[in-house]
Amino acid sequence: MLVNAIRDDAEERRFREFVSARAPALMRLAYLLTGGDQHSAEDLLQTALAKVVTRWGRLDEPEAYVRQVMYRQQISWWRLAWRQRETSVADVPEHPAGRAGTDEAELRMILRRALARLTPRQRAVLVLRYLEDLPEDEVARILGCSVGTVRSTAHRSLARLRTTAPELADLRLSEVIS
């Protein structure tokens, strides 16, 4: 229990009274900080109170300190990559969300390997046309070829990517690179 860290009975009572009185407001703050995720909000408030209880007797403004701990803890959680990919839901979906279990880093590696199998001209056309989002006539001007050549090269390059890396078939190249 959190209050075991407090040795003085009066301080323990003061902490319990603080939590009873301020928990609803602090929970609302946690809810907003976590983007409306009730479970994450509860975790955030519990983590903050666990950190605050160890310093309880030395705090002049306990609510300000709790809020500061909550802000910093939430920022710390944002920085963790696993927190960004995980979403809590009340009901488990029937189908996996996202890209069928293939994470973004893996898709980038697949794309790099697939692009390496293309000719330099094919890579250039795909990068300029789809990643740089340049119009066909601009790509043709940069590469010194006709618009028809850009179109046919793009078509053949995408077909080759689909056969060498079928994992990329349903994606836009810009989704993987950006």
VOBASE-178132 format. One record per residue (C-alpha): residue in one letter; chain; residue number from 1; x, y, z. Coordinates in nm, 2 decimals, decimal comma. Each point is the difference from the previous one (the first is absolute). Example, Ala and Ser with C-alpha at 12.3 -4.5 7.8 and 13.67 -1.06 7.14 Angstrom:
! VOBASE-178132
{drendren = a	fifi = A	nufi = 1	east = 1,23	north = -0,45	up = 0,78}
{drendren = s	fifi = A	nufi = 2	east = 0,14	north = 0,34	up = -0,07}
END
This chain:
! VOBASE-178132
{drendren = m	fifi = A	nufi = 1	east = 0,00	north = 0,00	up = 0,00}
{drendren = l	fifi = A	nufi = 2	east = 0,12	north = 0,35	up = -0,08}
{drendren = v	fifi = A	nufi = 3	east = -0,04	north = 0,14	up = 0,35}
{drendren = n	fifi = A	nufi = 4	east = 0,25	north = -0,25	up = 0,15}
{drendren = a	fifi = A	nufi = 5	east = 0,28	north = 0,24	up = -0,11}
{drendren = i	fifi = A	nufi = 6	east = -0,14	north = 0,26	up = 0,25}
{drendren = r	fifi = A	nufi = 7	east = 0,11	north = -0,07	up = 0,35}
{drendren = d	fifi = A	nufi = 8	east = -0,20	north = 0,27	up = 0,19}
{drendren = d	fifi = A	nufi = 9	east = -0,37	north = -0,07	up = 0,06}
{drendren = a	fifi = A	nufi = 10	east = -0,09	north = 0,36	up = -0,03}
{drendren = e	fifi = A	nufi = 11	east = 0,18	north = 0,03	up = -0,34}
{drendren = e	fifi = A	nufi = 12	east = -0,17	north = -0,32	up = -0,12}
{drendren = r	fifi = A	nufi = 13	east = -0,34	north = 0,14	up = 0,10}
{drendren = r	fifi = A	nufi = 14	east = 0,09	north = 0,32	up = -0,18}
{drendren = f	fifi = A	nufi = 15	east = 0,10	north = -0,19	up = -0,31}
{drendren = r	fifi = A	nufi = 16	east = -0,32	north = -0,21	up = 0,00}
{drendren = e	fifi = A	nufi = 17	east = -0,21	north = 0,32	up = 0,04}
{drendren = f	fifi = A	nufi = 18	east = 0,19	north = 0,16	up = -0,29}
{drendren = v	fifi = A	nufi = 19	east = -0,06	north = -0,30	up = -0,23}
{drendren = s	fifi = A	nufi = 20	east = -0,37	north = -0,02	up = 0,10}
{drendren = a	fifi = A	nufi = 21	east = -0,05	north = 0,37	up = -0,06}
{drendren = r	fifi = A	nufi = 22	east = 0,20	north = 0,05	up = -0,32}
{drendren = a	fifi = A	nufi = 23	east = -0,01	north = -0,34	up = -0,17}
{drendren = p	fifi = A	nufi = 24	east = -0,30	north = 0,10	up = -0,23}
{drendren = a	fifi = A	nufi = 25	east = 0,17	north = 0,32	up = -0,12}
{drendren = l	fifi = A	nufi = 26	east = 0,33	north = -0,18	up = -0,05}
{drendren = m	fifi = A	nufi = 27	east = -0,17	north = -0,29	up = -0,18}
{drendren = r	fifi = A	nufi = 28	east = -0,16	north = 0,25	up = -0,24}
{drendren = l	fifi = A	nufi = 29	east = 0,35	north = 0,15	up = -0,07}
{drendren = a	fifi = A	nufi = 30	east = 0,15	north = -0,35	up = -0,05}
{drendren = y	fifi = A	nufi = 31	east = -0,29	north = -0,08	up = -0,24}
{drendren = l	fifi = A	nufi = 32	east = 0,07	north = 0,31	up = -0,21}
{drendren = l	fifi = A	nufi = 33	east = 0,38	north = -0,06	up = 0,01}
{drendren = t	fifi = A	nufi = 34	east = -0,05	north = -0,36	up = -0,13}
{drendren = g	fifi = A	nufi = 35	east = -0,23	north = 0,11	up = -0,28}
{drendren = g	fifi = A	nufi = 36	east = -0,31	north = -0,15	up = 0,15}
{drendren = d	fifi = A	nufi = 37	east = 0,13	north = -0,34	up = 0,08}
{drendren = q	fifi = A	nufi = 38	east = -0,15	north = -0,10	up = 0,34}
{drendren = h	fifi = A	nufi = 39	east = 0,24	north = -0,28	up = 0,07}
{drendren = s	fifi = A	nufi = 40	east = 0,31	north = 0,20	up = -0,08}
{drendren = a	fifi = A	nufi = 41	east = -0,14	north = 0,29	up = 0,21}
{drendren = e	fifi = A	nufi = 42	east = -0,04	north = -0,23	up = 0,30}
{drendren = d	fifi = A	nufi = 43	east = 0,35	north = -0,13	up = -0,05}
{drendren = l	fifi = A	nufi = 44	east = 0,13	north = 0,36	up = -0,03}
{drendren = l	fifi = A	nufi = 45	east = -0,17	north = 0,12	up = 0,32}
{drendren = q	fifi = A	nufi = 46	east = 0,11	north = -0,31	up = 0,19}
{drendren = t	fifi = A	nufi = 47	east = 0,36	north = 0,04	up = -0,11}
{drendren = a	fifi = A	nufi = 48	east = 0,00	north = 0,37	up = 0,09}
{drendren = l	fifi = A	nufi = 49	east = -0,14	north = -0,07	up = 0,35}
{drendren = a	fifi = A	nufi = 50	east = 0,25	north = -0,28	up = 0,05}
{drendren = k	fifi = A	nufi = 51	east = 0,28	north = 0,25	up = -0,07}
{drendren = v	fifi = A	nufi = 52	east = -0,16	north = 0,27	up = 0,21}
{drendren = v	fifi = A	nufi = 53	east = -0,05	north = -0,21	up = 0,31}
{drendren = t	fifi = A	nufi = 54	east = 0,37	north = -0,05	up = 0,05}
{drendren = r	fifi = A	nufi = 55	east = 0,04	north = 0,38	up = 0,04}
{drendren = w	fifi = A	nufi = 56	east = -0,33	north = 0,07	up = 0,17}
{drendren = g	fifi = A	nufi = 57	east = 0,13	north = 0,15	up = 0,32}
{drendren = r	fifi = A	nufi = 58	east = 0,23	north = 0,25	up = -0,18}
{drendren = l	fifi = A	nufi = 59	east = -0,25	north = 0,14	up = -0,25}
{drendren = d	fifi = A	nufi = 60	east = -0,12	north = 0,36	up = 0,04}
{drendren = e	fifi = A	nufi = 61	east = -0,25	north = -0,02	up = -0,29}
{drendren = p	fifi = A	nufi = 62	east = -0,09	north = -0,37	up = -0,05}
{drendren = e	fifi = A	nufi = 63	east = -0,25	north = 0,06	up = -0,28}
{drendren = a	fifi = A	nufi = 64	east = 0,24	north = 0,20	up = -0,21}
{drendren = y	fifi = A	nufi = 65	east = 0,26	north = -0,27	up = 0,05}
{drendren = v	fifi = A	nufi = 66	east = -0,24	north = -0,28	up = -0,10}
{drendren = r	fifi = A	nufi = 67	east = -0,09	north = 0,19	up = -0,31}
{drendren = q	fifi = A	nufi = 68	east = 0,36	north = 0,05	up = -0,09}
{drendren = v	fifi = A	nufi = 69	east = 0,08	north = -0,37	up = 0,05}
{drendren = m	fifi = A	nufi = 70	east = -0,30	north = -0,09	up = -0,22}
{drendren = y	fifi = A	nufi = 71	east = 0,12	north = 0,24	up = -0,28}
{drendren = r	fifi = A	nufi = 72	east = 0,35	north = -0,14	up = 0,01}
{drendren = q	fifi = A	nufi = 73	east = -0,11	north = -0,36	up = 0,02}
{drendren = q	fifi = A	nufi = 74	east = -0,23	north = 0,04	up = -0,30}
{drendren = i	fifi = A	nufi = 75	east = 0,27	north = 0,15	up = -0,20}
{drendren = s	fifi = A	nufi = 76	east = 0,23	north = -0,28	up = 0,10}
{drendren = w	fifi = A	nufi = 77	east = -0,26	north = -0,25	up = -0,11}
{drendren = w	fifi = A	nufi = 78	east = -0,04	north = 0,18	up = -0,34}
{drendren = r	fifi = A	nufi = 79	east = 0,36	north = -0,05	up = -0,06}
{drendren = l	fifi = A	nufi = 80	east = -0,01	north = -0,37	up = 0,04}
{drendren = a	fifi = A	nufi = 81	east = -0,05	north = -0,17	up = -0,34}
{drendren = w	fifi = A	nufi = 82	east = -0,21	north = -0,28	up = 0,13}
{drendren = r	fifi = A	nufi = 83	east = -0,25	north = 0,25	up = 0,15}
{drendren = q	fifi = A	nufi = 84	east = -0,05	north = 0,16	up = -0,34}
{drendren = r	fifi = A	nufi = 85	east = -0,09	north = -0,33	up = -0,17}
{drendren = e	fifi = A	nufi = 86	east = -0,23	north = -0,14	up = 0,27}
{drendren = t	fifi = A	nufi = 87	east = -0,36	north = 0,10	up = 0,02}
{drendren = s	fifi = A	nufi = 88	east = -0,23	north = -0,12	up = 0,29}
{drendren = v	fifi = A	nufi = 89	east = -0,35	north = -0,09	up = -0,11}
{drendren = a	fifi = A	nufi = 90	east = -0,30	north = -0,13	up = 0,20}
{drendren = d	fifi = A	nufi = 91	east = -0,06	north = -0,29	up = -0,25}
{drendren = v	fifi = A	nufi = 92	east = 0,26	north = -0,19	up = -0,19}
{drendren = p	fifi = A	nufi = 93	east = -0,04	north = 0,05	up = -0,38}
{drendren = e	fifi = A	nufi = 94	east = -0,06	north = -0,31	up = -0,21}
{drendren = h	fifi = A	nufi = 95	east = 0,27	north = 0,11	up = -0,25}
{drendren = p	fifi = A	nufi = 96	east = 0,34	north = 0,14	up = 0,09}
{drendren = a	fifi = A	nufi = 97	east = 0,03	north = 0,37	up = -0,04}
{drendren = g	fifi = A	nufi = 98	east = 0,25	north = 0,16	up = -0,23}
{drendren = r	fifi = A	nufi = 99	east = 0,22	north = -0,20	up = -0,24}
{drendren = a	fifi = A	nufi = 100	east = -0,07	north = -0,36	up = 0,11}
{drendren = g	fifi = A	nufi = 101	east = 0,28	north = 0,00	up = 0,26}
{drendren = t	fifi = A	nufi = 102	east = 0,27	north = 0,14	up = -0,22}
{drendren = d	fifi = A	nufi = 103	east = 0,14	north = 0,30	up = 0,17}
{drendren = e	fifi = A	nufi = 104	east = 0,12	north = 0,32	up = -0,17}
{drendren = a	fifi = A	nufi = 105	east = 0,38	north = -0,08	up = 0,04}
{drendren = e	fifi = A	nufi = 106	east = -0,05	north = -0,34	up = -0,16}
{drendren = l	fifi = A	nufi = 107	east = -0,19	north = 0,16	up = -0,29}
{drendren = r	fifi = A	nufi = 108	east = 0,28	north = 0,25	up = -0,05}
{drendren = m	fifi = A	nufi = 109	east = 0,26	north = -0,28	up = -0,02}
{drendren = i	fifi = A	nufi = 110	east = -0,22	north = -0,19	up = -0,25}
{drendren = l	fifi = A	nufi = 111	east = -0,04	north = 0,31	up = -0,21}
{drendren = r	fifi = A	nufi = 112	east = 0,38	north = 0,07	up = 0,00}
{drendren = r	fifi = A	nufi = 113	east = 0,07	north = -0,36	up = -0,11}
{drendren = a	fifi = A	nufi = 114	east = -0,27	north = 0,02	up = -0,27}
{drendren = l	fifi = A	nufi = 115	east = 0,13	north = 0,34	up = -0,13}
{drendren = a	fifi = A	nufi = 116	east = 0,36	north = -0,14	up = -0,01}
{drendren = r	fifi = A	nufi = 117	east = -0,12	north = -0,26	up = -0,25}
{drendren = l	fifi = A	nufi = 118	east = -0,12	north = 0,27	up = -0,24}
{drendren = t	fifi = A	nufi = 119	east = 0,22	north = 0,17	up = -0,26}
{drendren = p	fifi = A	nufi = 120	east = 0,13	north = 0,35	up = 0,09}
{drendren = r	fifi = A	nufi = 121	east = -0,25	north = 0,15	up = -0,25}
{drendren = q	fifi = A	nufi = 122	east = -0,29	north = -0,19	up = 0,15}
{drendren = r	fifi = A	nufi = 123	east = 0,09	north = 0,12	up = 0,35}
{drendren = a	fifi = A	nufi = 124	east = 0,04	north = 0,35	up = -0,12}
{drendren = v	fifi = A	nufi = 125	east = -0,34	north = 0,01	up = -0,16}
{drendren = l	fifi = A	nufi = 126	east = -0,17	north = -0,15	up = 0,30}
{drendren = v	fifi = A	nufi = 127	east = 0,17	north = 0,23	up = 0,24}
{drendren = l	fifi = A	nufi = 128	east = -0,06	north = 0,32	up = -0,20}
{drendren = r	fifi = A	nufi = 129	east = -0,36	north = -0,10	up = -0,10}
{drendren = y	fifi = A	nufi = 130	east = -0,14	north = -0,15	up = 0,32}
{drendren = l	fifi = A	nufi = 131	east = 0,23	north = 0,11	up = 0,29}
{drendren = e	fifi = A	nufi = 132	east = 0,08	north = 0,35	up = -0,12}
{drendren = d	fifi = A	nufi = 133	east = -0,36	north = 0,02	up = -0,15}
{drendren = l	fifi = A	nufi = 134	east = 0,12	north = 0,17	up = -0,32}
{drendren = p	fifi = A	nufi = 135	east = -0,22	north = 0,00	up = -0,31}
{drendren = e	fifi = A	nufi = 136	east = 0,10	north = -0,22	up = -0,29}
{drendren = d	fifi = A	nufi = 137	east = 0,12	north = 0,28	up = -0,22}
{drendren = e	fifi = A	nufi = 138	east = 0,23	north = 0,13	up = 0,28}
{drendren = v	fifi = A	nufi = 139	east = 0,14	north = -0,35	up = 0,05}
{drendren = a	fifi = A	nufi = 140	east = 0,05	north = -0,03	up = -0,38}
{drendren = r	fifi = A	nufi = 141	east = 0,18	north = 0,34	up = -0,01}
{drendren = i	fifi = A	nufi = 142	east = 0,23	north = -0,10	up = 0,29}
{drendren = l	fifi = A	nufi = 143	east = 0,09	north = -0,34	up = -0,14}
{drendren = g	fifi = A	nufi = 144	east = 0,02	north = 0,13	up = -0,36}
{drendren = c	fifi = A	nufi = 145	east = -0,26	north = -0,24	up = -0,15}
{drendren = s	fifi = A	nufi = 146	east = -0,35	north = 0,02	up = -0,13}
{drendren = v	fifi = A	nufi = 147	east = -0,32	north = 0,00	up = 0,21}
{drendren = g	fifi = A	nufi = 148	east = -0,09	north = -0,34	up = -0,15}
{drendren = t	fifi = A	nufi = 149	east = 0,33	north = -0,15	up = 0,11}
{drendren = v	fifi = A	nufi = 150	east = -0,07	north = 0,13	up = 0,36}
{drendren = r	fifi = A	nufi = 151	east = -0,35	north = -0,16	up = -0,01}
{drendren = s	fifi = A	nufi = 152	east = 0,12	north = -0,34	up = -0,14}
{drendren = t	fifi = A	nufi = 153	east = 0,30	north = -0,01	up = 0,24}
{drendren = a	fifi = A	nufi = 154	east = -0,22	north = 0,08	up = 0,30}
{drendren = h	fifi = A	nufi = 155	east = -0,25	north = -0,27	up = -0,11}
{drendren = r	fifi = A	nufi = 156	east = 0,28	north = -0,26	up = -0,05}
{drendren = s	fifi = A	nufi = 157	east = 0,17	north = 0,10	up = 0,33}
{drendren = l	fifi = A	nufi = 158	east = -0,31	north = -0,03	up = 0,21}
{drendren = a	fifi = A	nufi = 159	east = -0,08	north = -0,33	up = -0,16}
{drendren = r	fifi = A	nufi = 160	east = 0,35	north = -0,13	up = 0,09}
{drendren = l	fifi = A	nufi = 161	east = -0,03	north = 0,13	up = 0,36}
{drendren = r	fifi = A	nufi = 162	east = -0,33	north = -0,18	up = 0,04}
{drendren = t	fifi = A	nufi = 163	east = 0,15	north = -0,33	up = -0,11}
{drendren = t	fifi = A	nufi = 164	east = 0,33	north = 0,04	up = 0,20}
{drendren = a	fifi = A	nufi = 165	east = -0,18	north = 0,13	up = 0,31}
{drendren = p	fifi = A	nufi = 166	east = -0,36	north = -0,10	up = 0,01}
{drendren = e	fifi = A	nufi = 167	east = -0,02	north = 0,15	up = 0,36}
{drendren = l	fifi = A	nufi = 168	east = 0,00	north = 0,34	up = -0,16}
{drendren = a	fifi = A	nufi = 169	east = -0,28	north = -0,06	up = -0,25}
{drendren = d	fifi = A	nufi = 170	east = -0,27	north = 0,18	up = 0,21}
{drendren = l	fifi = A	nufi = 171	east = 0,22	north = 0,29	up = 0,11}
{drendren = r	fifi = A	nufi = 172	east = 0,09	north = 0,33	up = -0,15}
{drendren = l	fifi = A	nufi = 173	east = 0,38	north = 0,05	up = -0,01}
{drendren = s	fifi = A	nufi = 174	east = -0,03	north = 0,33	up = 0,18}
{drendren = e	fifi = A	nufi = 175	east = -0,17	north = -0,17	up = 0,30}
{drendren = v	fifi = A	nufi = 176	east = 0,31	north = -0,22	up = 0,05}
{drendren = i	fifi = A	nufi = 177	east = 0,27	north = 0,26	up = -0,06}
{drendren = s	fifi = A	nufi = 178	east = -0,15	north = 0,30	up = 0,19}
END
